[in-house]
Amino acid sequence: MGGGATRLYSALAQTLNGSSPLPLSPSTLECHQPADTILDPDFCQALKGSPVCPPDPAQLLRQCDEALKERPPRFPRKFIHLSDGDRNPIRVMQWNILAQALGEGLDSFVHCPLEALSWSRRKYLILEEILTYRPHILCLQEVDHYYDTLHPVLVNLGYSSNFFPKPWSPCLDVEGNNGPDGCALFFDQSRFELLDSANIQLSAMRVPTNQVAVVMVLRCCSTERFLCVAVTHLKARSGWEWLRSAQGSDLLRHLQTLVQKHCGGSTGETSSDIPLLICGDFNAVPAEEVHRRFMTSPLGLDSAYKKLSQDGLTEPEYTTWKIRPTGECCTTLDYIWYSKDTLRVDAVLEMPTEEQIGPNRLPSFSYPSDHLSLVCDFSFKAKE
């Protein structure tokens, strides 16, 4: 999609510039597909004149394997189990998948071959990663192929979702773009029921910014417990630390308000009973102020990936590793925050080693993004 989609999304963005959450009912949760979107033919087949995606995840995973049969092997990542855990844990994936327009047009991964950045290859790698781990909650950033690929495929695999684009996405500056990038939140409808949802344009000192978040309040079908989930992508680049801190504080305020809204219902939930899961590319190293704000928040949050360290207090060495014209960047920017008093981390997917990633770093023929996926298994703690 080119100019027509750009005009469509630019017009859409003008309606999404409010700084307060936009409440969505379950009936309006699924984002309506733009009229000029063409579904990806590689994942759809004609059935009575309508494009329908394969409903079998094993079949789709085989399709990805076949399309990628010439590529180098996948990273052999294993789960580190921290406890016996629940027999039916909640699996959560956090991932900045790299917007296609940015990867090809603006990000300048100098050691990554152009062929490895093509959507015809990356789409299979992205779906393979999701299908391999089959998360019950999937939080994505830099999504610019929501309508034509991710939404139709995952909805037919039993997910429900919401997508919120950035008001002024840099993708729209790239010729031949597929629309703006934004945040997408998917959940497995067999595990959760939607209670509430909000799209939030994050603010700093009450001034709307270009960063967004998607928030959902879910009810677990097996336990009847509530769960509030958020996905976000904070401002990038050094020099904007103050803005990331303000955006993080704004998100925490919105989450506290939404949780309080659902307290005292028929289940007798209180605000401390409703766990939070906050996933995102914070574009912030652990030493930044926004990280400290989340660690010291009265909401009682902790970072799940610290569980990989020996002392349980240290973030991973990296969640992103890339080489740009300005040099090599190996650092931690991505997090899964959780309510430590009400959720237990049962397992964490380990990071690939430097040797496995390779000298040209990410993205590559093996991996479609410059950010690694974070995957954790959680379970509810018993109420006291």
Phi, psi and chi 1 to 4 in degrees:
 res  aa     phi    psi   chi1   chi2   chi3   chi4
   1 MET       -  138.5  -61.4 -167.2  -45.1      -
   2 GLY  -121.6 -118.4      -      -      -      -
   3 GLY   -60.4  -39.3      -      -      -      -
   4 GLY   -60.8  -44.8      -      -      -      -
   5 ALA   -66.6  -37.4      -      -      -      -
   6 THR   -59.8  -45.4  -60.9      -      -      -
   7 ARG   -64.5  -40.7  -71.2 -169.5  -64.5  -87.1
   8 LEU   -61.1  -50.0  169.8   66.7      -      -
   9 TYR   -69.4  -33.9  -77.1  113.1      -      -
  10 SER   -63.3  -40.4  -64.4      -      -      -
  11 ALA   -65.9  -40.8      -      -      -      -
  12 LEU   -61.2  -41.7  176.5   63.3      -      -
  13 ALA   -60.1  -32.7      -      -      -      -
  14 GLN   -63.8  -25.4  -64.3  -57.1  -46.2      -
  15 THR   -87.7   -3.9   69.0      -      -      -
  16 LEU  -114.0   20.6  -61.1  175.4      -      -
  17 ASN   -89.6    1.2  -80.7  -15.6      -      -
  18 GLY   -67.4  144.7      -      -      -      -
  19 SER   -86.3  -10.5   58.1      -      -      -
  20 SER   -94.9  159.9   58.6      -      -      -
  21 PRO   -60.1  147.0  -20.3   31.2      -      -
  22 LEU  -104.0  105.9  -56.8  177.0      -      -
  23 PRO   -69.0  139.8   24.3  -31.4      -      -
  24 LEU  -127.4  133.9  -60.2  173.2      -      -
  25 SER   -82.5  161.1   67.9      -      -      -
  26 PRO   -55.7  -33.8  -28.0   35.3      -      -
  27 SER   -69.9  -22.0   62.0      -      -      -
  28 THR  -108.9   10.0   60.1      -      -      -
  29 LEU   -64.0  -46.2  177.0   64.0      -      -
  30 GLU   -65.0  123.3  -64.0  -67.6   -7.7      -
  31 CYS   -66.5  133.9  -70.3      -      -      -
  32 HIS   -73.5  133.6  -65.8  -67.9      -      -
  33 GLN   -71.4  128.9 -178.2  176.5  -61.4      -
  34 PRO   -56.3  146.3  -24.7   34.0      -      -
  35 ALA   -60.6  -30.3      -      -      -      -
  36 ASP   -96.5   13.2   61.0  -12.4      -      -
  37 THR   -78.4  134.1  -64.2      -      -      -
  38 ILE  -109.0  123.1  -60.3  174.2      -      -
  39 LEU   -65.4  144.2  -62.3 -175.2      -      -
  40 ASP   -62.1  116.7 -167.2  -43.1      -      -
  41 PRO   -66.7  -22.6   24.0  -33.7      -      -
  42 ASP   -68.9  -20.0  -72.1  -22.8      -      -
  43 PHE  -115.7    9.2  -64.6  109.1      -      -
  44 CYS  -129.9  152.3  -61.5      -      -      -
  45 GLN  -134.7  148.5   57.7 -172.6    4.2      -
  46 ALA   -73.0  132.1      -      -      -      -
  47 LEU  -143.6  108.8 -180.0   62.3      -      -
  48 LYS    55.1   38.5  -64.9 -177.3 -179.7  179.1
  49 GLY    81.8    0.6      -      -      -      -
  50 SER  -116.4  139.4  -60.5      -      -      -
  51 PRO   -72.5  119.9    3.6    6.1      -      -
  52 VAL  -125.9  130.0  177.2      -      -      -
  53 CYS   -82.8  149.3  -62.4      -      -      -
  54 PRO   -58.5  126.8  -21.4   30.8      -      -
  55 PRO   -83.1   -9.5   29.3  -32.5      -      -
  56 ASP   -94.8  114.3  178.9    9.0      -      -
  57 PRO   -63.1  -34.4   17.2  -28.5      -      -
  58 ALA   -65.9  -39.1      -      -      -      -
  59 GLN   -64.6  -42.4  173.6 -170.9  -12.6      -
  60 LEU   -67.3  -38.2 -173.4   55.6      -      -
  61 LEU   -65.4  -39.0 -172.6   54.9      -      -
  62 ARG   -63.3  -37.5  -72.9 -167.5  -62.5  -89.9
  63 GLN   -62.3  -41.5 -174.7  178.5  -15.6      -
  64 CYS   -64.7  -45.0  -68.0      -      -      -
  65 ASP   -59.0  -41.7  -70.4  -20.1      -      -
  66 GLU   -66.3  -41.9  177.5   63.0   24.4      -
  67 ALA   -67.5  -25.2      -      -      -      -
  68 LEU  -107.9   18.1  -62.8  167.3      -      -
  69 LYS   -62.9  -21.9   60.1 -176.1  178.2 -178.0
  70 GLU   -91.1   -4.2  -57.2  -61.7  -29.3      -
  71 ARG   -81.0  163.7   62.6   88.1 -174.1  -91.0
  72 PRO   -63.5  161.9  -18.8   30.0      -      -
  73 PRO   -64.9  155.0   18.6  -27.7      -      -
  74 ARG   -67.9  159.6  -63.4 -178.2   72.6 -110.1
  75 PHE   -66.4  128.3  -60.7  147.8      -      -
  76 PRO   -82.4   72.5   30.2  -32.7      -      -
  77 ARG   -85.4  140.6  -57.3  170.9   68.7 -177.7
  78 LYS  -121.1  154.9  -62.1  178.9 -179.2  178.7
  79 PHE   -82.7  134.7  -81.0   97.2      -      -
  80 ILE   -94.9  112.6  -55.2  -59.6      -      -
  81 HIS   -87.9  127.8  -66.2  -85.6      -      -
  82 LEU  -101.4  -18.7  -54.2  168.7      -      -
  83 SER  -159.6  168.7   66.5      -      -      -
  84 ASP   -60.3  -34.8  -67.3  -22.2      -      -
  85 GLY    66.1 -173.9      -      -      -      -
  86 ASP   -81.0  146.4 -163.7  -57.1      -      -
  87 ARG   -68.3  -19.9  -67.6 -177.5  178.8  179.8
  88 ASN  -131.9   68.5 -165.7   20.2      -      -
  89 PRO   -70.4  165.8   28.3  -36.1      -      -
  90 ILE   -95.5  114.8  -60.0  166.7      -      -
  91 ARG   -93.4  129.9  178.0  159.5  -67.2  178.2
  92 VAL  -122.8  132.7  178.7      -      -      -
  93 MET  -119.8  130.2  175.7 -177.6  -80.8      -
  94 GLN  -114.8  131.0  147.4   59.4   30.8      -
  95 TRP  -160.9  125.2 -163.8   16.2      -      -
  96 ASN   -86.8  108.4  178.0  -28.3      -      -
  97 ILE   -85.5   -3.8   62.7  172.8      -      -
  98 LEU    74.5  109.6  175.4   60.8      -      -
  99 ALA   -60.0  135.4      -      -      -      -
 100 GLN   -60.4  -43.5 -175.5   60.1   29.8      -
 101 ALA   -63.7  -37.3      -      -      -      -
 102 LEU   -72.5  -41.2  -59.7 -177.0      -      -
 103 GLY   -61.1  -42.0      -      -      -      -
 104 GLU   -86.1  -28.5  -73.5 -172.2  -53.5      -
 105 GLY  -110.0  -29.7      -      -      -      -
 106 LEU  -128.9  -25.4  -64.9  178.2      -      -
 107 ASP   -81.3  -20.4  -81.7  -13.6      -      -
 108 SER    55.0   62.2  -60.8      -      -      -
 109 PHE   -81.9   95.7  -59.4  113.4      -      -
 110 VAL   -68.1  -23.7  -67.8      -      -      -
 111 HIS  -103.6    8.0  -71.3 -174.8      -      -
 112 CYS  -101.1  120.8 -179.1      -      -      -
 113 PRO   -60.0  143.9  -18.9   30.6      -      -
 114 LEU   -57.9  -34.2  -74.1  177.3      -      -
 115 GLU   -61.9  -35.5 -175.2 -177.3   -7.1      -
 116 ALA   -69.9  -19.1      -      -      -      -
 117 LEU   -92.6   -2.4  -68.6  170.7      -      -
 118 SER   -70.2  143.3   68.7      -      -      -
 119 TRP   -64.5  -31.8 -177.8 -117.6      -      -
 120 SER   -59.5  -25.0   61.7      -      -      -
 121 ARG   -99.0  -45.5  176.4  178.8  -65.1  -88.7
 122 ARG   -63.7  -33.9  -70.1 -174.5   63.4 -117.3
 123 LYS   -62.3  -36.0   63.6 -173.3  177.6 -176.2
 124 TYR   -69.9  -40.1  -72.1  108.1      -      -
 125 LEU   -64.3  -40.6  -71.4  166.5      -      -
 126 ILE   -63.8  -49.0  -69.2  169.2      -      -
 127 LEU   -67.6  -34.5  -75.1  168.2      -      -
 128 GLU   -61.1  -43.3  180.0 -172.4   54.2      -
 129 GLU   -61.6  -44.2 -175.3   82.2   -8.2      -
 130 ILE   -66.0  -45.3  -64.6  168.9      -      -
 131 LEU   -70.7  -28.2  -69.0  166.3      -      -
 132 THR   -65.0  -40.2  -64.5      -      -      -
 133 TYR  -100.3  -17.5  -60.6  112.9      -      -
 134 ARG    42.8   62.8  -70.8  -56.6  -53.7  -84.5
 135 PRO   -67.2  150.6   27.7  -35.5      -      -
 136 HIS   -81.7  -26.9  -57.3  108.4      -      -
 137 ILE  -128.6  125.5  -65.2  171.4      -      -
 138 LEU  -124.1  118.9  173.8   61.1      -      -
 139 CYS  -116.7  118.1  -63.3      -      -      -
 140 LEU  -124.0  145.3  -57.5  177.6      -      -
 141 GLN  -121.2  166.4  -59.3   87.2   39.4      -
 142 GLU    54.4   44.7  -70.1 -159.6   23.2      -
 143 VAL   -91.0  115.2  176.3      -      -      -
 144 ASP  -125.3    9.6   61.8   -9.9      -      -
 145 HIS  -125.1   42.8  -84.7  -88.5      -      -
 146 TYR   -68.4  -53.3  176.2   82.8      -      -
 147 TYR   -71.9  -37.0  -66.4  105.3      -      -
 148 ASP   -91.3  -19.4   63.0  -18.6      -      -
 149 THR  -130.1  -65.3  -55.8      -      -      -
 150 LEU   -64.9  -47.3  -69.1  172.5      -      -
 151 HIS   -63.0  -53.0  177.4  -98.3      -      -
 152 PRO   -63.1  -37.3   17.4  -29.1      -      -
 153 VAL   -68.4  -50.8  170.8      -      -      -
 154 LEU   -72.8  -32.1  -65.9  176.7      -      -
 155 VAL   -61.4  -38.3  160.7      -      -      -
 156 ASN   -75.0   -8.7  -82.0  -82.3      -      -
 157 LEU   -98.5    6.9  -65.8  177.4      -      -
 158 GLY   101.5    9.9      -      -      -      -
 159 TYR   -93.2  151.1  -71.3   89.6      -      -
 160 SER  -113.5  156.8 -173.9      -      -      -
 161 SER  -157.0  167.8   65.2      -      -      -
 162 ASN  -144.1  145.3 -167.1   17.4      -      -
 163 PHE  -130.3  135.7  169.3   67.0      -      -
 164 PHE  -132.6  111.5 -167.3   38.6      -      -
 165 PRO   -79.8  154.8   29.6  -33.9      -      -
 166 LYS   -64.1  141.9  -65.3  175.1 -176.2  174.3
 167 PRO   -61.1  -35.1  -24.0   33.9      -      -
 168 TRP  -130.9   68.0  -48.2  -74.6      -      -
 169 SER   -67.1  134.3  168.1      -      -      -
 170 PRO   -65.0  -17.8   21.9  -32.6      -      -
 171 CYS   -59.6  -31.9  -69.2      -      -      -
 172 LEU   -68.6  -13.5  -62.1  177.7      -      -
 173 ASP   -85.7   -5.1  -64.7  -32.2      -      -
 174 VAL   -97.0  128.2  178.3      -      -      -
 175 GLU   -61.3  137.2 -175.1  176.9   -3.7      -
 176 GLY    73.6   21.6      -      -      -      -
 177 ASN   -65.9  165.6   66.7   79.1      -      -
 178 ASN  -106.2   25.8 -157.6   62.3      -      -
 179 GLY   100.1 -178.9      -      -      -      -
 180 PRO   -75.9  156.5   31.3  -36.2      -      -
 181 ASP   -90.7  159.2   74.1  -61.0      -      -
 182 GLY  -167.4 -168.1      -      -      -      -
 183 CYS   -99.7  142.3  -67.5      -      -      -
 184 ALA  -131.2  138.3      -      -      -      -
 185 LEU  -125.1  122.5 -159.6  165.4      -      -
 186 PHE  -115.9  145.3  -64.8   81.1      -      -
 187 PHE  -139.5  148.6   68.3   91.0      -      -
 188 ASP   -76.0  116.9 -176.9  -16.3      -      -
 189 GLN   -70.1  -16.8  -65.0 -177.2   91.0      -
 190 SER   -77.2  -16.0   69.9      -      -      -
 191 ARG  -107.7  -25.9  -69.2  -65.1  -55.9  -88.2
 192 PHE  -136.7  150.7  -64.8  100.1      -      -
 193 GLU  -114.0  135.0  172.5 -166.9    0.2      -
 194 LEU   -78.4  129.9  175.8   72.0      -      -
 195 LEU  -105.9  -35.8  -59.5  179.8      -      -
 196 ASP  -162.1  156.6 -159.1   -1.5      -      -
 197 SER  -151.8  148.7 -179.8      -      -      -
 198 ALA  -146.6  139.6      -      -      -      -
 199 ASN  -100.1  131.2  -73.5  -15.8      -      -
 200 ILE  -124.4  123.9  -59.0  169.9      -      -
 201 GLN   -89.9  111.9 -176.1  177.8   -0.1      -
 202 LEU   -66.6  144.4  -62.5  175.0      -      -
 203 SER  -118.5  158.4  -65.2      -      -      -
 204 ALA  -130.4  117.0      -      -      -      -
 205 MET    53.5   42.6  -63.5  177.1  -72.1      -
 206 ARG    69.0   11.2  -60.8 -172.1  178.1 -177.7
 207 VAL  -102.3  121.9  177.0      -      -      -
 208 PRO   -60.1  141.2  -21.5   32.3      -      -
 209 THR  -114.8 -175.5   70.2      -      -      -
 210 ASN   -92.1    5.0 -166.6   34.5      -      -
 211 GLN  -103.4  149.4  -81.3   62.4   51.4      -
 212 VAL  -133.1  169.6  -59.5      -      -      -
 213 ALA  -145.9  151.1      -      -      -      -
 214 VAL  -117.8  130.9  177.9      -      -      -
 215 VAL  -127.5  139.3 -175.9      -      -      -
 216 MET  -134.6  143.2  -67.6 -177.7 -175.6      -
 217 VAL  -105.8  121.8  178.1      -      -      -
 218 LEU  -118.1  155.5  -53.5  172.4      -      -
 219 ARG  -115.8  126.4 -179.7 -169.9  -75.3  120.7
 220 CYS   -70.2  126.2  178.6      -      -      -
 221 CYS   -67.2  -31.0  -62.7      -      -      -
 222 SER   -86.3  -33.0   59.0      -      -      -
 223 THR  -108.0  -14.5   66.0      -      -      -
 224 GLU    67.0    8.9  -63.4  -65.3  -43.1      -
 225 ARG   -78.0  148.0  -61.9  -79.0  -66.5  -88.4
 226 PHE   -85.2  156.5  -72.4   15.4      -      -
 227 LEU  -151.0  128.5 -177.0   64.1      -      -
 228 CYS  -106.3  123.3 -177.9      -      -      -
 229 VAL  -121.2  138.3 -175.6      -      -      -
 230 ALA  -134.5  146.6      -      -      -      -
 231 VAL  -128.4  137.7   55.4      -      -      -
 232 THR  -149.2  169.8 -166.7      -      -      -
 233 HIS  -146.6  106.2 -170.9 -175.5      -      -
 234 LEU   -84.3  168.9  -56.6 -173.6      -      -
 235 LYS   -57.9  135.4  174.6   64.9  179.5  173.9
 236 ALA   -89.6  168.5      -      -      -      -
 237 ARG    80.7  151.0  -61.9 -172.9  177.9   89.3
 238 SER   -71.2  154.8   71.8      -      -      -
 239 GLY    96.4  -13.7      -      -      -      -
 240 TRP  -111.8   24.1  -67.4  102.8      -      -
 241 GLU   -59.0  -40.8  -69.3   82.5    0.1      -
 242 TRP   -62.9  -36.0   68.3  -88.8      -      -
 243 LEU   -70.7  -41.4 -177.3   55.7      -      -
 244 ARG   -61.1  -39.4  -73.0 -169.6  -76.4  -87.3
 245 SER   -63.3  -43.5 -179.2      -      -      -
 246 ALA   -66.0  -40.7      -      -      -      -
 247 GLN   -64.9  -41.2  -70.3  173.4  -24.0      -
 248 GLY   -62.2  -42.2      -      -      -      -
 249 SER   -63.7  -39.1  -63.7      -      -      -
 250 ASP   -64.0  -42.1 -171.5   44.7      -      -
 251 LEU   -64.1  -43.3  177.1   57.1      -      -
 252 LEU   -60.1  -39.3  -69.7  171.7      -      -
 253 ARG   -63.5  -44.0  -75.6 -167.3  -64.8  -90.2
 254 HIS   -63.2  -40.1  -79.2  -64.8      -      -
 255 LEU   -65.7  -41.9  -68.8  173.1      -      -
 256 GLN   -62.2  -40.7 -168.9  163.0   21.1      -
 257 THR   -64.6  -43.0  -61.4      -      -      -
 258 LEU   -68.1  -39.4 -166.6   59.9      -      -
 259 VAL   -64.7  -43.3  165.0      -      -      -
 260 GLN   -63.6  -31.4  -70.7  173.9  -15.1      -
 261 LYS   -60.8  -32.0  172.5 -176.2  172.3 -177.5
 262 HIS  -100.7   13.4  -71.9  -87.1      -      -
 263 CYS   -85.4  151.0  -67.1      -      -      -
 264 GLY    76.6   18.7      -      -      -      -
 265 GLY   -78.4 -160.1      -      -      -      -
 266 SER   -63.3  -25.1   58.3      -      -      -
 267 THR   -85.3   -8.4   60.9      -      -      -
 268 GLY    71.5   23.1      -      -      -      -
 269 GLU   -65.7  143.3  -61.6  -81.7   -0.3      -
 270 THR  -111.0  168.7   66.0      -      -      -
 271 SER   -59.7  -34.1   59.2      -      -      -
 272 SER   -75.0  -15.2   59.8      -      -      -
 273 ASP   -85.5  -17.0  -70.2  -30.2      -      -
 274 ILE   -95.8  105.5  -58.3  179.3      -      -
 275 PRO   -68.3  154.4  -13.4   27.5      -      -
 276 LEU  -113.6  140.3  -70.8  166.9      -      -
 277 LEU  -125.9  119.7  -79.1  169.2      -      -
 278 ILE  -123.2  111.3  -51.8  167.3      -      -
 279 CYS  -110.7  143.9  -61.6      -      -      -
 280 GLY   178.0  162.1      -      -      -      -
 281 ASP   -90.7  103.5  174.9   -1.8      -      -
 282 PHE   -85.6   -7.7  -81.9   55.6      -      -
 283 ASN    51.2   28.9  -83.7  -55.0      -      -
 284 ALA  -132.7  129.7      -      -      -      -
 285 VAL   -73.4  161.7  -60.9      -      -      -
 286 PRO   -59.5  -20.9  -27.4   35.8      -      -
 287 ALA   -81.1   -6.3      -      -      -      -
 288 GLU   -75.6  159.7  -89.4 -162.3   36.9      -
 289 GLU   -61.7  -37.6  172.2   67.5   14.8      -
 290 VAL   -65.5  -33.7   66.2      -      -      -
 291 HIS   -64.7  -44.1 -172.6  -79.6      -      -
 292 ARG   -62.7  -38.5 -171.4 -168.4   69.0   78.3
 293 ARG   -61.8  -40.4  -77.1 -173.8 -179.6  -87.1
 294 PHE   -71.1  -38.9  -88.7   67.2      -      -
 295 MET   -65.5  -33.7  -79.2  -63.2  -58.6      -
 296 THR  -102.7    8.4   59.6      -      -      -
 297 SER   -62.6  142.9  165.2      -      -      -
 298 PRO   -64.1   -8.7   20.3  -31.2      -      -
 299 LEU   -75.6   -6.8  -64.3  175.3      -      -
 300 GLY    71.6   54.5      -      -      -      -
 301 LEU  -101.1  154.2  -57.7  173.6      -      -
 302 ASP  -142.9  163.6 -157.8   -3.5      -      -
 303 SER   -98.2  120.2  174.4      -      -      -
 304 ALA   -63.4  -35.6      -      -      -      -
 305 TYR   -75.3   -7.4 -102.0   75.1      -      -
 306 LYS   -66.1  -19.0  -68.2 -163.4  -61.1 -175.5
 307 LYS   -64.3  -17.1  -61.9  -71.1 -173.7 -179.9
 308 LEU   -75.1  -21.0  -75.7 -178.9      -      -
 309 SER   -79.8  157.5   64.6      -      -      -
 310 GLN   -64.1  -37.5  -70.8 -173.5  -13.4      -
 311 ASP   -92.5   -5.8   59.7    6.2      -      -
 312 GLY    70.9   13.8      -      -      -      -
 313 LEU  -120.4   -4.4  -58.5  173.4      -      -
 314 THR  -116.4  133.4  -51.5      -      -      -
 315 GLU   -69.9  161.3  -62.7  -74.4    2.7      -
 316 PRO   -60.2  160.5  -13.2   22.2      -      -
 317 GLU   -66.4  -30.6  -69.3 -175.9   28.5      -
 318 TYR  -157.1  147.3   50.0   83.6      -      -
 319 THR  -123.5   -7.6   63.0      -      -      -
 320 THR  -141.9  143.4  179.9      -      -      -
 321 TRP  -151.5  111.9 -158.3  -21.8      -      -
 322 LYS  -146.0  163.6   67.3 -157.9   85.0  175.3
 323 ILE  -126.0  119.9  -57.2  175.0      -      -
 324 ARG  -117.7  173.6  -74.3  177.0  167.3  150.8
 325 PRO   -56.4  -26.9  -26.3   34.7      -      -
 326 THR   -81.7   -7.6   52.8      -      -      -
 327 GLY   128.6 -171.6      -      -      -      -
 328 GLU   -90.6  138.8 -170.2  162.8   -5.5      -
 329 CYS  -125.1  115.3  173.7      -      -      -
 330 CYS  -131.2  104.9  173.3      -      -      -
 331 THR  -159.9  173.6 -168.6      -      -      -
 332 THR  -104.8  121.7  -68.8      -      -      -
 333 LEU  -128.7  -14.0  -58.2  176.5      -      -
 334 ASP  -111.0  143.7  -51.2  -87.9      -      -
 335 TYR  -145.7  150.7  -55.1   91.8      -      -
 336 ILE  -118.4  106.2  -62.8  178.0      -      -
 337 TRP   -91.8  144.3  -63.2   94.1      -      -
 338 TYR  -144.8  158.4   70.6  101.5      -      -
 339 SER   -77.8  109.3  -63.9      -      -      -
 340 LYS   -72.1  -19.5   57.9 -172.5  176.7 -177.0
 341 ASP   -86.2  -17.7  -67.0  -26.6      -      -
 342 THR  -121.9  -12.6   45.4      -      -      -
 343 LEU  -123.2  147.0  -70.3  174.7      -      -
 344 ARG  -116.5  136.5 -179.2  176.4   62.1 -117.0
 345 VAL   -87.3  115.1 -176.1      -      -      -
 346 ASP   -94.3  -31.5  -65.4  -33.4      -      -
 347 ALA  -156.1  149.1      -      -      -      -
 348 VAL  -134.0  132.9 -179.8      -      -      -
 349 LEU   -76.6  124.1 -174.6   65.6      -      -
 350 GLU   -69.6  162.0   67.0 -179.6    1.1      -
 351 MET   -86.2  146.3  -68.8  -63.8  179.8      -
 352 PRO   -67.2  154.8   23.9  -32.0      -      -
 353 THR   -80.4  167.7   65.0      -      -      -
 354 GLU   -59.4  -39.6  177.6  179.4    0.0      -
 355 GLU   -63.6  -41.4 -178.3 -179.2    8.0      -
 356 GLN   -67.2  -38.9  -69.4  165.4  -12.7      -
 357 ILE   -65.8  -39.2  -70.3  173.0      -      -
 358 GLY    95.5  162.5      -      -      -      -
 359 PRO   -68.1  -24.3   23.9  -34.3      -      -
 360 ASN   -87.4   -2.3  -66.3  -28.9      -      -
 361 ARG    61.8 -149.1  -50.9  -44.9 -175.9 -162.9
 362 LEU  -117.8  153.5  -55.5  172.9      -      -
 363 PRO   -70.3  174.0   26.8  -32.2      -      -
 364 SER  -158.0 -177.6   66.4      -      -      -
 365 PHE   -66.0  -21.6  -76.9  111.7      -      -
 366 SER   -87.4  -28.2  -66.3      -      -      -
 367 TYR  -141.7  135.2 -155.3   76.0      -      -
 368 PRO   -87.2   -7.0   32.1  -35.9      -      -
 369 SER  -131.8  161.2  176.5      -      -      -
 370 ASP   -83.8   -6.2   54.6  -37.5      -      -
 371 HIS  -111.9  140.5  -69.5 -106.8      -      -
 372 LEU   -86.0  145.5  -66.7  158.9      -      -
 373 SER   -71.3  143.5   66.3      -      -      -
 374 LEU  -108.0  129.2  -49.7 -174.9      -      -
 375 VAL  -133.8  127.9 -173.6      -      -      -
 376 CYS  -135.0  148.0  -66.3      -      -      -
 377 ASP  -103.2  129.4  -73.8  -12.5      -      -
 378 PHE  -120.3  157.7  -67.9   92.2      -      -
 379 SER  -141.0  155.7   56.5      -      -      -
 380 PHE   -75.2  137.1  -67.6  104.3      -      -
 381 LYS   -78.6  151.4  -71.3 -176.1  176.5 -179.7
 382 ALA   -65.5  140.8      -      -      -      -
 383 LYS   -70.1  139.8  -67.8 -176.4  179.6 -179.2
 384 GLU   -79.3      -  -63.5 -177.1   -3.9      -
